[in-house]
């Protein structure tokens, strides 16, 4: 009888933690700084709730296995996010490729200009902001 | 009705809510959010299967949930390594 009460108390605690983590998981603002790390942190609560539920259900070995595996999962996801998508914290993702310094910007190679004037040039396709305009200047003006 | 059965039902409802929340979050921007949401769905389903198996005396429920937890972990880590690059 006492064991049943303990089991049901553990299951209720786990259910409460799961609902709290679900609400927190969705209610974080999208434009918050480091929101993905905060969500991974919230999933830590969910992992502990799962472990409590497994203990309450009598699956101790499964609980120990998940207790070992859960931090690895969270760390792997955080590491992947930092290396591939985290433009706020990772300096390596913020490197902008700069053009080579041209000593005289008024002298341009003729083949480059002909390539830019061509309508089918690849640079015009990739960069639509780039336009070529000519200006006629009379000597009298 | 026994208090243990009531708490099991409450736990299953909580896991269903968590699964929907994780499905919603997996649609957020970014690959890692999809990874996080899918891993949460798998673990929630595995623990809900544990509860169902005890309630309805299903066979092999423990093995299936162990496989879900273990291979979900392996898949999550493997995809994280692929998404993180080789640096």
Backbone of each chain as ProteinMPNN parsed JSONL, in Angstrom:
{"seq_chain_A": "XXXXXXXXXXXXXXXXXXXXXXXXXXXXXXXXXXXXXXXXXXXXXXXXXXXXXXXXXXXXXXXXXXXXXXXXXXXXXXXXXXXXXXXXXXXXXXXXXXXXXXXXXXXXXXXXXXXXXXXXXXXXXXXXXXXXXXXXXXXXX", "coords_chain_A": {"N_chain_A": [[0.831, -1.218, 0.0], [1.868, 1.267, 0.879], [3.934, 1.433, -0.915], [2.587, 1.724, -3.303], [1.509, 4.273, -2.941], [3.85, 5.77, -2.894], [4.793, 5.256, -5.474], [2.718, 6.391, -7.026], [2.931, 9.022, -6.195], [5.454, 9.663, -7.23], [4.909, 9.404, -9.966], [3.014, 11.421, -10.306], [4.52, 13.68, -9.676], [6.32, 13.551, -11.796], [4.548, 13.931, -13.945], [3.705, 16.542, -13.426], [6.144, 17.933, -13.752], [6.61, 17.404, -16.448], [4.49, 18.75, -17.715], [5.039, 21.372, -16.928], [7.507, 21.75, -18.207], [6.687, 21.498, -20.855], [5.015, 23.734, -21.184], [6.878, 25.774, -20.695], [8.642, 25.288, -22.76], [7.281, 26.055, -25.05], [6.566, 28.68, -24.501], [8.684, 30.411, -24.506], [10.048, 33.421, -25.826], [10.549, 33.97, -29.345], [12.447, 35.745, -30.321], [14.304, 36.003, -28.377], [17.547, 36.214, -26.843], [19.921, 33.653, -27.327], [18.041, 31.529, -27.387], [17.791, 28.905, -28.129], [19.576, 27.484, -26.551], [18.342, 27.896, -24.111], [16.025, 26.441, -24.504], [17.076, 23.885, -24.728], [17.977, 23.618, -22.144], [15.52, 23.571, -20.779], [14.572, 21.148, -21.719], [16.181, 19.501, -20.26], [14.863, 19.43, -17.785], [12.627, 17.996, -18.555], [13.874, 15.557, -19.171], [14.712, 14.713, -16.621], [12.215, 14.423, -15.473], [11.274, 12.261, -16.957], [13.027, 10.31, -16.027], [12.282, 10.152, -13.333], [9.694, 9.214, -13.714], [10.24, 6.709, -14.828], [11.48, 5.469, -12.631], [9.316, 5.474, -10.91], [7.723, 3.665, -12.243], [9.043, 1.362, -11.87], [11.173, 0.632, -13.483], [14.202, 0.451, -13.19], [16.736, 0.008, -14.332], [16.455, 1.026, -16.904], [16.054, 3.667, -16.239], [18.557, 4.364, -15.199], [20.131, 4.024, -17.496], [19.029, 5.985, -19.148], [19.583, 8.22, -17.626], [22.321, 8.379, -17.965], [22.533, 8.74, -20.743], [21.092, 11.061, -21.494], [22.409, 13.655, -20.934], [24.435, 13.567, -22.854], [23.022, 13.712, -25.241], [21.847, 16.288, -25.058], [24.131, 17.877, -24.97], [25.285, 17.29, -27.434], [23.407, 18.342, -29.256], [23.493, 21.054, -28.566], [26.143, 21.605, -29.196], [26.161, 21.141, -31.96], [24.425, 23.168, -32.773], [25.888, 25.429, -31.999], [28.13, 25.255, -33.656], [27.105, 25.368, -36.243], [24.876, 27.148, -36.593], [24.806, 29.261, -34.772], [25.03, 32.429, -34.908], [25.319, 34.517, -33.21], [26.994, 34.026, -30.999], [29.155, 32.529, -31.988], [32.103, 33.375, -33.395], [33.349, 32.618, -35.695], [31.393, 32.144, -37.572], [30.632, 34.625, -38.331], [32.314, 35.786, -40.142], [32.931, 37.865, -42.828], [33.356, 37.778, -46.262], [35.675, 39.782, -47.762], [36.235, 41.999, -50.517], [39.077, 42.083, -52.708], [41.586, 44.509, -52.138], [41.564, 47.203, -54.236], [43.95, 49.083, -55.811], [43.566, 51.317, -57.511], [40.469, 52.413, -57.996], [39.237, 53.393, -60.272], [40.258, 52.313, -62.495], [39.463, 49.629, -64.304], [39.502, 46.293, -65.298], [39.045, 45.478, -68.717], [37.754, 43.199, -69.626], [36.292, 42.453, -67.389], [34.377, 44.481, -67.224], [32.994, 44.087, -69.604], [31.96, 41.633, -69.075], [30.231, 42.241, -67.001], [28.441, 43.929, -68.295], [27.148, 42.26, -69.95], [23.999, 40.729, -70.264], [23.434, 38.188, -69.483], [25.174, 37.567, -67.532], [26.712, 35.86, -64.765], [27.015, 37.133, -62.345], [25.124, 39.138, -62.303], [22.854, 37.608, -62.143], [23.088, 36.379, -59.642], [23.295, 38.552, -57.893], [20.925, 40.737, -57.587], [20.759, 43.336, -56.924], [22.67, 44.758, -58.173], [23.281, 47.129, -60.589], [23.881, 48.495, -63.811], [24.533, 51.637, -64.97], [24.612, 54.266, -67.368], [25.969, 57.5, -67.875], [25.533, 60.455, -69.554], [27.616, 63.131, -70.2], [27.837, 66.418, -71.046], [30.236, 68.68, -72.447], [29.712, 71.326, -72.169], [28.134, 71.621, -69.929]], "CA_chain_A": [[0.0, 0.0, 0.0], [2.756, 2.447, 0.94], [4.699, 1.458, -2.168], [1.697, 2.304, -4.322], [1.452, 5.722, -2.732], [5.133, 6.356, -3.328], [4.811, 5.19, -6.938], [1.796, 7.38, -7.601], [3.498, 10.355, -5.951], [6.524, 9.882, -8.222], [4.302, 9.612, -11.288], [2.377, 12.755, -10.335], [5.615, 14.671, -9.762], [6.816, 13.5, -13.176], [3.549, 14.557, -14.822], [3.779, 17.997, -13.201], [7.365, 18.457, -14.387], [6.458, 17.322, -17.91], [3.601, 19.835, -18.164], [5.777, 22.637, -16.748], [8.516, 21.877, -19.27], [5.992, 21.724, -22.138], [4.593, 25.14, -21.233], [8.074, 26.609, -20.832], [9.249, 25.027, -24.074], [6.575, 26.824, -26.081], [6.294, 30.076, -24.152], [9.864, 31.28, -24.645], [9.933, 34.257, -27.022], [11.432, 33.532, -30.428], [13.536, 36.689, -30.566], [15.165, 36.085, -27.198], [18.936, 35.865, -27.114], [20.293, 32.283, -26.939], [16.79, 30.833, -27.04], [17.933, 27.462, -28.342], [20.205, 26.935, -25.345], [17.317, 27.899, -23.055], [15.113, 25.311, -24.75], [17.804, 22.655, -24.356], [17.948, 23.605, -20.68], [14.186, 23.137, -20.371], [14.478, 19.716, -22.005], [16.813, 18.835, -19.114], [13.797, 19.172, -16.803], [11.827, 16.896, -19.103], [14.642, 14.317, -19.021], [14.637, 14.285, -15.215], [10.835, 13.951, -15.261], [11.204, 10.909, -17.518], [13.757, 9.39, -15.136], [11.422, 9.953, -12.156], [8.581, 8.343, -14.125], [10.75, 5.33, -14.953], [11.656, 4.93, -11.272], [7.975, 5.212, -10.388], [7.16, 2.487, -12.904], [9.825, 0.186, -11.504], [12.188, 0.317, -14.502], [15.382, 1.135, -12.652], [17.859, -0.081, -15.271], [16.163, 1.977, -17.974], [16.27, 5.006, -15.682], [20.013, 4.604, -15.12], [20.623, 4.195, -18.874], [18.64, 7.306, -19.673], [20.33, 9.232, -16.855], [23.654, 8.52, -18.57], [22.477, 9.146, -22.153], [20.424, 12.353, -21.727], [23.337, 14.792, -21.076], [25.158, 13.487, -24.128], [22.128, 14.219, -26.289], [21.719, 17.745, -24.939], [25.403, 18.505, -25.331], [25.496, 17.14, -28.882], [22.553, 19.296, -29.971], [24.023, 22.401, -28.329], [27.396, 21.726, -29.941], [25.821, 21.276, -33.378], [23.862, 24.507, -32.988], [26.962, 26.426, -31.894], [29.052, 25.188, -34.786], [26.51, 25.563, -37.569], [23.838, 28.168, -36.733], [24.832, 30.305, -33.749], [25.774, 33.576, -35.426], [25.475, 35.52, -32.145], [28.134, 33.717, -30.128], [30.287, 31.951, -32.704], [32.746, 34.416, -34.2], [33.76, 32.058, -36.987], [30.282, 32.212, -38.525], [30.377, 36.02, -38.678], [33.357, 36.29, -41.032], [32.411, 38.31, -44.116], [34.42, 37.797, -47.269], [35.87, 41.125, -48.307], [36.868, 42.028, -51.832], [40.489, 42.461, -52.678], [41.783, 45.955, -52.209], [41.988, 47.66, -55.545], [44.683, 50.342, -55.594], [42.908, 52.393, -58.234], [39.117, 51.909, -58.296], [38.732, 53.897, -61.556], [40.802, 51.478, -63.569], [38.884, 48.293, -64.205], [39.864, 45.473, -66.435], [38.002, 45.59, -69.734], [36.979, 41.952, -69.698], [35.334, 42.454, -66.282], [33.261, 45.366, -67.566], [32.2, 43.42, -70.636], [31.219, 40.534, -68.426], [29.125, 42.819, -66.232], [27.448, 44.492, -69.199], [26.384, 41.172, -70.549], [22.786, 40.5, -69.468], [23.388, 36.819, -68.986], [26.313, 37.297, -66.664], [26.319, 35.132, -63.551], [26.989, 38.018, -61.199], [23.829, 39.818, -62.299], [21.828, 36.664, -61.692], [23.188, 36.135, -58.202], [23.097, 39.786, -57.151], [19.981, 41.543, -58.353], [20.861, 44.751, -56.56], [23.724, 45.366, -58.975], [22.808, 47.658, -61.861], [24.861, 49.289, -64.562], [23.872, 52.778, -65.617], [25.575, 55.157, -68.023], [25.605, 58.907, -67.711], [26.12, 61.288, -70.6], [27.976, 64.458, -69.701], [28.293, 67.329, -72.102], [31.338, 69.534, -71.984], [29.199, 72.672, -71.822], [27.633, 71.633, -68.56]], "C_chain_A": [[0.864, 1.266, 0.0], [3.548, 2.578, -0.359], [3.863, 2.063, -3.29], [1.6, 3.817, -4.188], [2.733, 6.406, -3.198], [5.209, 6.378, -4.855], [3.909, 6.26, -7.558], [2.291, 8.802, -7.357], [4.604, 10.669, -6.949], [5.943, 10.159, -9.61], [3.638, 10.989, -11.389], [3.425, 13.865, -10.408], [6.157, 14.725, -11.192], [5.842, 14.177, -14.138], [3.572, 16.077, -14.672], [5.005, 18.599, -13.893], [7.251, 18.443, -15.912], [5.584, 18.464, -18.418], [4.305, 21.189, -18.03], [6.808, 22.824, -17.859], [7.859, 22.099, -20.632], [5.556, 23.179, -22.269], [5.796, 26.066, -21.415], [8.724, 26.478, -22.19], [8.603, 25.891, -25.152], [6.489, 28.314, -25.764], [7.521, 30.968, -24.217], [9.725, 32.132, -25.901], [10.968, 33.866, -28.073], [12.641, 34.44, -30.608], [14.436, 36.865, -29.356], [16.583, 35.657, -27.564], [19.217, 34.458, -26.565], [19.082, 31.437, -26.575], [16.924, 29.326, -27.218], [18.59, 26.809, -27.129], [19.207, 26.89, -24.185], [16.356, 26.735, -23.244], [15.797, 23.983, -24.409], [17.837, 22.509, -22.84], [16.598, 23.123, -20.154], [14.007, 21.643, -20.624], [15.197, 18.901, -20.936], [15.807, 18.521, -18.023], [12.933, 18.0, -17.265], [12.552, 15.552, -18.962], [14.561, 13.791, -17.587], [13.233, 13.79, -14.884], [10.665, 12.538, -15.802], [11.894, 9.906, -16.6], [12.927, 9.119, -13.88], [10.252, 9.024, -12.497], [9.042, 6.896, -14.275], [10.968, 4.696, -13.587], [10.293, 4.597, -10.668], [7.329, 3.987, -11.01], [7.95, 1.215, -12.608], [10.883, -0.209, -12.509], [13.49, 1.026, -14.135], [16.546, 1.133, -13.636], [17.689, 0.915, -16.422], [16.404, 3.415, -17.496], [17.76, 5.334, -15.608], [20.586, 4.839, -16.523], [20.271, 5.579, -19.401], [19.321, 8.445, -18.92], [21.725, 9.445, -17.438], [23.552, 9.141, -19.968], [21.97, 10.58, -22.363], [21.395, 13.536, -21.816], [24.116, 14.78, -22.371], [24.31, 14.047, -25.272], [22.059, 15.741, -26.258], [23.005, 18.441, -25.377], [25.653, 18.418, -26.831], [24.66, 18.141, -29.663], [23.084, 20.717, -29.788], [25.305, 22.636, -29.118], [27.127, 21.91, -31.438], [25.251, 22.653, -33.672], [24.952, 25.567, -32.941], [27.839, 26.431, -33.138], [28.414, 25.573, -36.111], [25.593, 26.782, -37.662], [23.976, 29.359, -35.79], [25.679, 31.486, -34.218], [25.996, 34.634, -34.346], [26.758, 35.27, -31.368], [29.361, 33.226, -30.883], [30.873, 32.985, -33.658], [33.076, 33.895, -35.595], [32.644, 32.117, -38.027], [30.007, 33.639, -38.982], [31.4, 36.602, -39.635], [32.733, 36.63, -42.387], [33.567, 38.367, -45.098], [34.511, 39.181, -47.9], [36.558, 41.041, -49.67], [38.33, 42.455, -51.697], [40.621, 43.971, -52.839], [42.314, 46.346, -53.594], [42.724, 48.984, -55.364], [44.059, 51.527, -56.325], [41.519, 51.93, -58.663], [38.591, 52.375, -59.644], [39.273, 53.104, -62.739], [40.295, 50.061, -63.361], [39.262, 47.537, -65.464], [38.714, 45.435, -67.447], [37.124, 44.335, -69.809], [35.946, 41.885, -68.565], [34.12, 43.307, -66.609], [32.378, 44.716, -68.626], [31.373, 42.276, -70.047], [30.023, 41.069, -67.645], [28.043, 43.382, -67.14], [26.615, 43.423, -69.896], [25.172, 40.841, -69.667], [22.747, 39.108, -68.862], [24.52, 36.515, -68.011], [25.847, 36.695, -65.343], [26.223, 36.068, -62.351], [25.668, 38.789, -61.118], [22.727, 38.88, -61.816], [21.874, 36.481, -60.189], [22.891, 37.384, -57.396], [22.187, 40.701, -57.96], [20.075, 43.032, -58.023], [21.825, 45.495, -57.487], [23.131, 45.845, -60.304], [23.925, 48.453, -62.51], [24.115, 50.422, -65.243], [24.953, 53.66, -66.223], [25.061, 56.577, -67.931], [26.308, 59.716, -68.796], [26.397, 62.681, -70.048], [28.475, 65.291, -70.891], [29.39, 68.245, -71.54], [30.832, 70.904, -71.557], [28.696, 72.736, -70.37], [28.772, 71.716, -67.558]], "O_chain_A": [[0.629, 2.201, -0.765], [3.8, 3.682, -0.841], [4.369, 2.817, -4.12], [1.609, 4.546, -5.18], [2.702, 7.474, -3.81], [5.626, 7.368, -5.456], [4.303, 6.946, -8.502], [2.103, 9.684, -8.195], [4.696, 11.787, -7.457], [6.422, 11.033, -10.334], [3.697, 11.638, -12.433], [3.243, 14.86, -11.11], [6.417, 15.802, -11.728], [6.257, 14.908, -15.037], [3.471, 16.809, -15.656], [4.913, 19.643, -14.539], [7.732, 19.353, -16.586], [5.899, 19.08, -19.437], [4.185, 22.047, -18.904], [6.964, 23.924, -18.389], [8.41, 22.808, -21.475], [5.707, 23.787, -23.329], [5.743, 27.021, -22.189], [9.292, 27.437, -22.714], [9.279, 26.395, -26.049], [6.352, 29.127, -26.677], [7.41, 32.175, -24.001], [9.322, 31.618, -26.945], [12.095, 33.487, -27.754], [13.72, 33.988, -30.993], [15.25, 37.788, -29.32], [16.792, 34.849, -28.469], [18.79, 34.124, -25.459], [19.094, 30.717, -25.576], [16.247, 28.556, -26.536], [18.206, 25.711, -26.726], [19.225, 25.961, -23.377], [15.921, 26.115, -22.274], [15.168, 23.073, -23.869], [17.737, 21.4, -22.317], [16.541, 22.354, -19.195], [13.364, 20.951, -19.835], [14.866, 17.734, -20.723], [15.882, 17.464, -17.397], [12.559, 17.132, -16.475], [11.927, 14.532, -18.671], [14.369, 12.597, -17.359], [13.072, 12.85, -14.106], [9.993, 11.71, -15.187], [11.41, 8.79, -16.415], [12.874, 7.982, -13.409], [9.865, 8.17, -11.7], [8.327, 5.968, -13.896], [10.675, 3.515, -13.399], [10.13, 3.575, -10.001], [6.488, 3.339, -10.387], [7.574, 0.126, -13.041], [11.446, -1.298, -12.4], [13.83, 2.066, -14.7], [17.258, 2.128, -13.766], [18.647, 1.557, -16.855], [16.89, 4.261, -18.247], [18.171, 6.452, -15.919], [21.414, 5.728, -16.724], [21.095, 6.255, -20.016], [19.604, 9.499, -19.491], [22.251, 10.557, -17.41], [24.383, 9.97, -20.34], [22.382, 11.241, -23.317], [21.227, 14.369, -22.708], [24.428, 15.831, -22.931], [24.807, 14.756, -26.147], [22.194, 16.402, -27.288], [22.97, 19.462, -26.064], [26.171, 19.358, -27.433], [25.145, 18.731, -30.628], [23.12, 21.495, -30.741], [25.529, 23.725, -29.645], [27.772, 22.723, -32.1], [25.558, 23.244, -34.707], [24.95, 26.499, -33.746], [28.242, 27.491, -33.616], [29.103, 26.055, -37.011], [25.531, 27.405, -38.722], [23.316, 30.377, -35.998], [26.882, 31.543, -33.964], [26.784, 35.557, -34.548], [27.521, 36.199, -31.109], [30.489, 33.48, -30.461], [30.218, 33.413, -34.608], [33.078, 34.656, -36.563], [32.914, 32.137, -39.228], [29.234, 33.849, -39.917], [31.362, 37.799, -39.918], [32.088, 35.788, -43.012], [34.622, 38.93, -44.806], [33.553, 39.679, -48.49], [37.351, 40.137, -49.934], [38.741, 43.086, -50.723], [39.869, 44.609, -53.575], [43.36, 45.877, -54.041], [42.155, 49.923, -54.807], [44.034, 52.635, -55.789], [41.397, 51.137, -59.597], [37.604, 51.827, -60.134], [38.777, 53.232, -63.859], [40.642, 49.388, -62.39], [39.327, 48.104, -66.555], [37.546, 45.367, -67.063], [35.915, 44.414, -70.027], [34.86, 41.333, -68.744], [32.984, 42.929, -66.322], [31.152, 44.791, -68.549], [30.25, 42.005, -70.472], [28.954, 40.459, -67.617], [26.86, 43.325, -66.804], [25.508, 43.685, -70.368], [25.314, 40.69, -68.454], [22.095, 38.885, -67.841], [24.791, 35.355, -67.7], [24.748, 36.975, -64.865], [25.435, 35.823, -61.438], [25.156, 39.06, -60.032], [21.781, 39.312, -61.158], [20.835, 36.433, -59.53], [22.297, 37.295, -56.321], [22.629, 41.358, -58.903], [19.544, 43.876, -58.744], [21.792, 46.723, -57.568], [22.55, 45.058, -61.051], [24.795, 49.006, -61.837], [23.175, 50.19, -66.002], [26.051, 53.791, -65.683], [23.853, 56.814, -67.911], [27.531, 59.663, -68.932], [25.507, 63.327, -69.495], [29.395, 64.91, -71.615], [29.45, 68.532, -70.344], [31.426, 71.563, -70.704], [28.817, 73.756, -69.692], [28.531, 71.737, -66.351]]}, "seq_chain_B": "XXXXXXXXXXXXXXXXXXXXXXXXXXXXXXXXXXXXXXXXXXXXXXXXXXXXXXXXXXXXXXXXXXXXXXXXXXXXXXXXXXXXXXX", "coords_chain_B": {"N_chain_B": [[-11.626, 3.88, -7.94], [-8.214, 3.125, -8.376], [-5.485, 4.958, -6.946], [-3.037, 4.804, -8.137], [-3.527, 4.066, -10.787], [-4.924, 6.292, -11.65], [-2.917, 8.246, -11.475], [-1.213, 7.257, -13.413], [-2.728, 7.634, -15.732], [-2.842, 10.434, -15.704], [-0.155, 10.983, -16.105], [0.199, 9.971, -18.694], [-1.421, 11.724, -20.144], [0.019, 14.073, -19.716], [2.353, 13.442, -21.096], [1.358, 13.268, -23.691], [0.65, 15.938, -24.128], [3.2, 17.04, -24.013], [4.329, 15.845, -26.242], [2.91, 17.073, -28.341], [3.735, 19.705, -27.926], [6.449, 19.442, -28.444], [6.371, 18.672, -31.105], [5.387, 21.008, -32.245], [7.493, 22.722, -31.618], [9.514, 21.602, -33.088], [9.074, 22.551, -35.57], [10.11, 25.044, -35.613], [12.463, 27.648, -36.598], [15.526, 26.535, -37.904], [17.89, 23.835, -37.889], [18.682, 22.523, -35.586], [16.615, 22.892, -33.79], [14.617, 21.294, -34.861], [15.844, 18.849, -34.515], [15.985, 18.725, -31.722], [13.249, 18.763, -31.022], [12.334, 16.39, -32.244], [13.798, 14.449, -30.864], [12.751, 14.742, -28.315], [10.1, 13.967, -28.746], [10.429, 11.254, -29.34], [11.471, 10.232, -26.904], [9.38, 10.849, -25.138], [7.361, 9.267, -26.231], [8.462, 6.754, -25.777], [8.481, 6.539, -22.945], [5.768, 6.818, -22.427], [4.937, 4.484, -23.628], [5.987, 2.657, -21.84], [4.307, 3.097, -19.639], [1.806, 2.389, -20.753], [2.305, -0.29, -21.34], [2.552, -1.451, -18.807], [-0.015, -1.036, -17.88], [-1.784, -2.412, -19.577], [-0.699, -4.914, -19.837], [1.107, -5.526, -21.992], [3.18, -7.323, -24.284], [6.711, -7.327, -24.702], [6.996, -4.579, -24.328], [8.877, -3.278, -22.801], [11.265, -3.833, -24.071], [10.859, -2.582, -26.523], [10.667, 0.109, -25.763], [13.186, 0.477, -24.662], [14.738, 0.138, -26.971], [13.808, 2.313, -28.464], [14.68, 4.495, -26.886], [17.473, 4.095, -26.845], [18.275, 3.927, -29.591], [17.207, 6.282, -30.495], [18.82, 8.099, -29.156], [21.289, 7.452, -30.381], [20.767, 8.186, -33.058], [20.24, 10.931, -32.752], [22.7, 11.936, -31.811], [24.353, 11.228, -33.959], [23.246, 12.717, -36.093], [23.678, 15.243, -35.069], [26.444, 15.416, -35.138], [26.83, 15.388, -37.893], [25.466, 17.738, -38.622], [26.934, 19.626, -37.263], [29.322, 19.881, -38.573], [32.748, 19.245, -39.625], [34.735, 20.438, -38.159]], "CA_chain_B": [[-10.475, 3.732, -8.835], [-6.96, 3.17, -7.634], [-4.757, 6.218, -7.158], [-1.908, 4.538, -9.044], [-4.031, 4.09, -12.175], [-5.236, 7.699, -11.969], [-1.659, 8.965, -11.728], [-0.694, 6.816, -14.715], [-3.481, 8.344, -16.778], [-2.39, 11.839, -15.713], [1.184, 11.005, -16.725], [0.047, 9.785, -20.142], [-1.931, 12.99, -20.698], [1.142, 15.015, -19.723], [3.267, 13.087, -22.187], [0.726, 13.642, -24.97], [0.82, 17.4, -24.243], [4.616, 17.302, -24.311], [4.58, 15.462, -27.629], [2.403, 18.129, -29.22], [4.614, 20.87, -27.779], [7.716, 19.175, -29.136], [6.103, 18.723, -32.551], [5.304, 22.431, -32.614], [8.826, 23.325, -31.533], [10.395, 21.082, -34.137], [8.832, 23.327, -36.788], [10.755, 26.358, -35.52], [13.572, 27.879, -37.52], [16.803, 25.942, -37.542], [17.967, 22.386, -37.889], [18.836, 21.98, -34.235], [15.309, 22.857, -33.12], [13.962, 20.082, -35.33], [16.526, 17.726, -33.849], [15.565, 18.736, -30.309], [11.841, 18.378, -30.938], [12.138, 14.978, -32.587], [14.335, 13.608, -29.785], [11.791, 14.802, -27.208], [8.933, 13.148, -29.116], [10.799, 9.839, -29.221], [11.586, 9.856, -25.487], [8.033, 10.889, -24.556], [6.642, 8.083, -26.696], [9.027, 5.564, -25.125], [8.022, 6.458, -21.551], [4.326, 6.55, -22.479], [4.81, 3.057, -23.929], [6.229, 1.949, -20.578], [3.087, 3.182, -18.838], [0.774, 1.586, -21.416], [2.645, -1.698, -21.213], [2.209, -1.916, -17.459], [-1.463, -0.981, -17.644], [-2.524, -3.384, -20.386], [0.07, -6.162, -19.905], [1.621, -5.751, -23.342], [4.457, -8.045, -24.325], [7.87, -6.661, -25.32], [6.946, -3.116, -24.255], [10.124, -2.783, -22.215], [12.306, -3.918, -25.11], [10.607, -1.549, -27.541], [11.012, 1.432, -25.228], [14.657, 0.53, -24.565], [15.253, 0.364, -28.325], [13.503, 3.702, -28.853], [15.557, 5.429, -26.16], [18.869, 3.933, -27.222], [18.52, 4.294, -30.986], [16.936, 7.722, -30.6], [20.063, 8.756, -28.731], [22.321, 7.266, -31.415], [20.408, 9.01, -34.211], [20.394, 12.351, -32.423], [24.13, 12.269, -31.759], [24.903, 11.124, -35.317], [22.822, 13.865, -36.894], [24.342, 16.435, -34.521], [27.815, 15.454, -35.666], [26.737, 15.776, -39.308], [25.054, 19.139, -38.718], [27.944, 20.508, -36.683], [30.488, 20.022, -39.421], [33.894, 18.412, -39.253], [35.8, 21.223, -37.528]], "C_chain_B": [[-9.178, 3.949, -8.05], [-6.184, 4.458, -7.963], [-3.58, 6.017, -8.124], [-2.356, 4.6, -10.513], [-4.364, 5.521, -12.595], [-3.954, 8.471, -12.281], [-1.029, 8.521, -13.042], [-1.422, 7.512, -15.874], [-3.042, 9.812, -16.872], [-1.023, 11.96, -16.386], [1.09, 10.835, -18.242], [-0.471, 11.063, -20.805], [-0.808, 14.03, -20.769], [2.112, 14.712, -20.855], [2.667, 13.431, -23.558], [0.853, 15.153, -25.198], [2.258, 17.734, -24.64], [4.95, 16.923, -25.75], [4.089, 16.523, -28.605], [3.285, 19.379, -29.141], [5.925, 20.665, -28.534], [7.532, 19.168, -30.648], [6.02, 20.166, -33.036], [6.694, 23.062, -32.627], [9.758, 22.804, -32.606], [10.171, 21.801, -35.465], [9.444, 24.717, -36.712], [11.95, 26.431, -36.464], [14.85, 27.197, -37.015], [16.757, 24.426, -37.515], [17.986, 21.815, -36.482], [17.523, 21.971, -33.469], [14.508, 21.647, -33.574], [14.528, 18.838, -34.68], [16.062, 17.59, -32.405], [14.125, 18.253, -30.173], [11.632, 16.904, -31.224], [12.677, 14.062, -31.491], [13.386, 13.595, -28.587], [10.566, 13.935, -27.502], [9.238, 11.664, -28.924], [10.844, 9.407, -27.759], [10.213, 9.858, -24.81], [7.223, 9.675, -24.973], [7.146, 6.824, -25.998], [8.52, 5.434, -23.692], [6.513, 6.23, -21.493], [4.072, 5.08, -22.799], [5.076, 2.206, -22.695], [4.957, 1.927, -19.729], [1.985, 2.306, -19.427], [1.045, 0.086, -21.234], [2.325, -2.26, -19.851], [0.704, -1.961, -17.258], [-2.198, -2.108, -18.367], [-1.775, -4.689, -20.597], [0.523, -6.498, -21.33], [2.925, -6.54, -23.253], [5.485, -7.192, -25.068], [7.842, -5.149, -25.183], [8.254, -2.543, -23.729], [11.252, -2.792, -23.261], [12.128, -2.819, -26.161], [10.996, -0.173, -27.016], [12.521, 1.574, -25.046], [15.272, 0.804, -25.932], [14.995, 1.797, -28.774], [14.462, 4.678, -28.179], [16.988, 5.329, -26.676], [19.123, 4.386, -28.659], [18.132, 5.748, -31.273], [18.15, 8.538, -30.208], [21.136, 8.663, -29.814], [22.037, 8.145, -32.629], [20.6, 10.485, -33.953], [21.862, 12.76, -32.425], [24.742, 12.224, -33.162], [24.515, 12.323, -36.168], [23.447, 15.16, -36.381], [25.765, 16.546, -35.049], [27.804, 15.887, -37.13], [26.401, 17.26, -39.43], [26.117, 20.089, -38.211], [29.159, 20.7, -37.554], [31.654, 19.227, -38.874], [35.01, 19.206, -38.602], [36.025, 20.755, -36.093]], "O_chain_B": [[-9.076, 4.827, -7.193], [-6.223, 4.965, -9.084], [-3.181, 6.941, -8.833], [-1.641, 5.125, -11.366], [-4.122, 5.918, -13.735], [-3.907, 9.252, -13.232], [-0.379, 9.32, -13.716], [-0.806, 7.92, -16.859], [-2.89, 10.36, -17.963], [-0.763, 12.904, -17.132], [1.823, 11.486, -18.987], [-0.02, 11.437, -21.888], [-0.693, 14.77, -21.746], [2.631, 15.626, -21.497], [3.387, 13.835, -24.471], [1.128, 15.598, -26.312], [2.5, 18.593, -25.488], [5.753, 17.59, -26.403], [4.769, 16.838, -29.582], [3.55, 20.029, -30.153], [6.443, 21.581, -29.173], [8.415, 19.598, -31.39], [6.524, 20.501, -34.109], [7.031, 23.833, -33.526], [10.699, 23.495, -32.995], [10.983, 21.679, -36.382], [9.311, 25.496, -37.656], [12.384, 25.433, -37.039], [15.193, 27.286, -35.836], [15.745, 23.816, -37.172], [17.395, 20.77, -36.21], [17.329, 21.132, -32.59], [13.799, 21.036, -32.775], [13.804, 17.902, -34.341], [15.785, 16.49, -31.926], [13.819, 17.431, -29.309], [10.854, 16.236, -30.542], [12.09, 13.016, -31.213], [13.232, 12.571, -27.921], [10.056, 13.251, -26.614], [8.41, 10.912, -28.41], [10.324, 8.349, -27.405], [9.915, 8.977, -24.005], [6.48, 9.114, -24.167], [6.362, 5.935, -25.667], [8.165, 4.336, -23.263], [6.028, 5.526, -20.607], [3.109, 4.492, -22.307], [4.463, 1.152, -22.521], [4.578, 0.895, -19.177], [1.312, 1.572, -18.704], [0.125, -0.699, -21.004], [1.88, -3.402, -19.73], [0.199, -2.827, -16.543], [-3.133, -2.691, -17.819], [-2.166, -5.494, -21.442], [0.338, -7.619, -21.804], [3.669, -6.436, -22.278], [5.134, -6.425, -25.964], [8.609, -4.475, -25.871], [8.689, -1.47, -24.147], [12.076, -1.879, -23.318], [13.094, -2.212, -26.623], [11.588, 0.624, -27.743], [13.076, 2.654, -25.25], [16.206, 1.596, -26.053], [15.857, 2.425, -29.39], [14.995, 5.58, -28.826], [17.641, 6.344, -26.917], [20.064, 5.135, -28.921], [18.671, 6.367, -32.19], [18.473, 9.542, -30.845], [21.806, 9.646, -30.13], [22.945, 8.776, -33.17], [21.068, 11.218, -34.825], [22.224, 13.801, -32.972], [25.554, 13.079, -33.515], [25.348, 12.882, -36.881], [23.717, 16.072, -37.162], [26.234, 17.638, -35.369], [28.662, 16.658, -37.56], [26.989, 17.963, -40.253], [26.202, 21.229, -38.667], [29.958, 21.601, -37.3], [31.569, 18.617, -37.808], [36.131, 18.708, -38.496], [36.882, 21.294, -35.394]]}, "name": "protein", "num_of_chains": 2, "seq": "XXXXXXXXXXXXXXXXXXXXXXXXXXXXXXXXXXXXXXXXXXXXXXXXXXXXXXXXXXXXXXXXXXXXXXXXXXXXXXXXXXXXXXXXXXXXXXXXXXXXXXXXXXXXXXXXXXXXXXXXXXXXXXXXXXXXXXXXXXXXXXXXXXXXXXXXXXXXXXXXXXXXXXXXXXXXXXXXXXXXXXXXXXXXXXXXXXXXXXXXXXXXXXXXXXXXXXXXXXXXXXXXXXXX"}
